[in-house]
Amino acid sequence: MNELILSISDPAALDPDLVGPKAANMAALTHAGMSNNALSPGDTAMSVLVQPLVSAPASGGGLSNTAEGEMLISATWGLGTAIAQGEVVPDRVVVTRDLVVREAQAGRKDHGDHCHQGGEALN
């Protein structure tokens, strides 16, 4: 379940039973931090998307327009944190605008990070 709370002018008015205690506490802390530092919510606005973690056998990212006008896909096993941390060299696939695979290179991967719940892997 995802929660979205917008334009909170009085976080003390949030009912923890309605929005949940964590959301109420975060709203109060955010409001207090901005008030104590004379910050305006409009001047510091940003969006945050929180999604549930899924058990992914593979993940990665892509560039929709490289310097050569092609698309680049990088991927590894598991959640992709090994790519972000620089622990592996991901697989690399270059695709033309006509969706033709121009180049595919296997990376150097000796592990992947996976979801665990209660000590057991979810994959």
C-alpha positions in Angstrom: 0.0 0.0 0.0 1.3 3.4 -0.9 0.5 6.6 0.9 0.5 10.2 -0.4 0.1 13.2 1.9 0.2 16.6 0.3 0.2 20.2 1.6 0.4 19.6 5.3 0.1 22.9 7.1 -0.5 21.5 10.6 1.1 18.1 11.1 -0.3 17.9 14.7 -3.8 17.7 13.1 -2.9 14.4 11.4 -4.7 11.5 13.0 -2.1 8.6 13.4 -5.0 6.2 13.2 -6.0 7.5 9.8 -2.6 8.0 8.1 -0.5 5.7 10.3 2.0 6.6 13.0 5.1 6.6 10.8 3.5 9.0 8.3 2.3 11.3 11.1 5.8 11.3 12.8 7.6 12.0 9.5 5.2 14.9 8.7 5.8 16.4 12.2 9.6 16.1 11.9 9.6 17.5 8.4 7.4 20.5 9.4 9.5 21.1 12.6 12.8 21.0 10.7 11.6 23.5 8.1 10.2 25.8 10.8 13.3 25.8 12.9 15.5 26.5 9.9 13.3 29.2 8.3 12.8 27.1 5.2 9.8 27.3 2.9 8.3 24.0 1.7 8.0 25.6 -1.8 11.7 26.4 -1.9 12.7 22.9 -0.9 10.1 20.9 -2.7 10.9 17.5 -4.3 9.0 14.4 -5.2 9.7 11.0 -3.7 8.4 7.8 -5.0 8.6 4.8 -2.7 7.8 1.4 -4.3 7.6 -2.0 -2.7 10.7 -4.2 -3.2 10.1 -7.1 -5.5 12.1 -10.3 -5.9 13.8 -9.6 -9.2 15.9 -12.4 -11.0 17.6 -9.6 -13.0 17.6 -5.8 -13.1 19.4 -2.9 -14.6 18.9 0.4 -16.4 19.1 2.0 -19.7 19.9 5.1 -21.7 17.4 6.1 -24.3 19.8 8.1 -26.4 23.5 7.5 -26.4 26.0 9.9 -28.2 25.6 7.6 -31.2 21.8 7.9 -31.2 21.3 4.3 -30.0 19.9 2.8 -26.8 22.0 1.1 -24.1 20.8 -1.5 -21.6 22.9 -2.6 -18.6 21.8 -5.5 -16.5 22.9 -8.0 -13.8 21.5 -10.7 -11.6 19.3 -9.8 -8.7 18.3 -6.3 -7.6 20.9 -4.2 -9.4 22.6 -2.9 -6.2 25.8 -4.7 -7.3 25.9 -2.4 -10.4 25.2 0.8 -8.3 27.9 -0.2 -5.8 30.4 -0.9 -8.6 30.8 -4.6 -7.5 30.2 -6.1 -10.9 30.5 -5.2 -14.6 27.0 -5.5 -16.0 25.9 -7.2 -19.2 25.7 -4.5 -21.9 23.4 -4.5 -24.9 23.4 -1.7 -27.6 20.1 -1.4 -29.5 19.4 0.7 -32.6 16.4 2.9 -33.0 14.9 0.2 -35.2 15.2 -2.2 -32.2 18.0 -4.2 -33.7 20.6 -5.5 -31.3 23.9 -4.1 -32.6 26.2 -5.3 -29.8 25.9 -7.5 -26.8 28.7 -8.0 -24.2 28.6 -10.3 -21.3 29.7 -8.6 -18.1 31.8 -9.9 -15.2 29.4 -10.9 -12.5 30.2 -13.3 -9.6 27.1 -12.5 -7.5 23.8 -10.7 -7.3 21.8 -9.2 -4.5 18.4 -10.8 -3.8 15.4 -10.1 -1.5 15.4 -11.9 1.8 12.6 -12.2 4.3 13.1 -13.8 7.7 16.6 -15.1 6.5 15.2 -16.9 3.5 15.8 -15.8 -0.1 12.6 -14.9 -2.0 13.9 -15.9 -5.4 
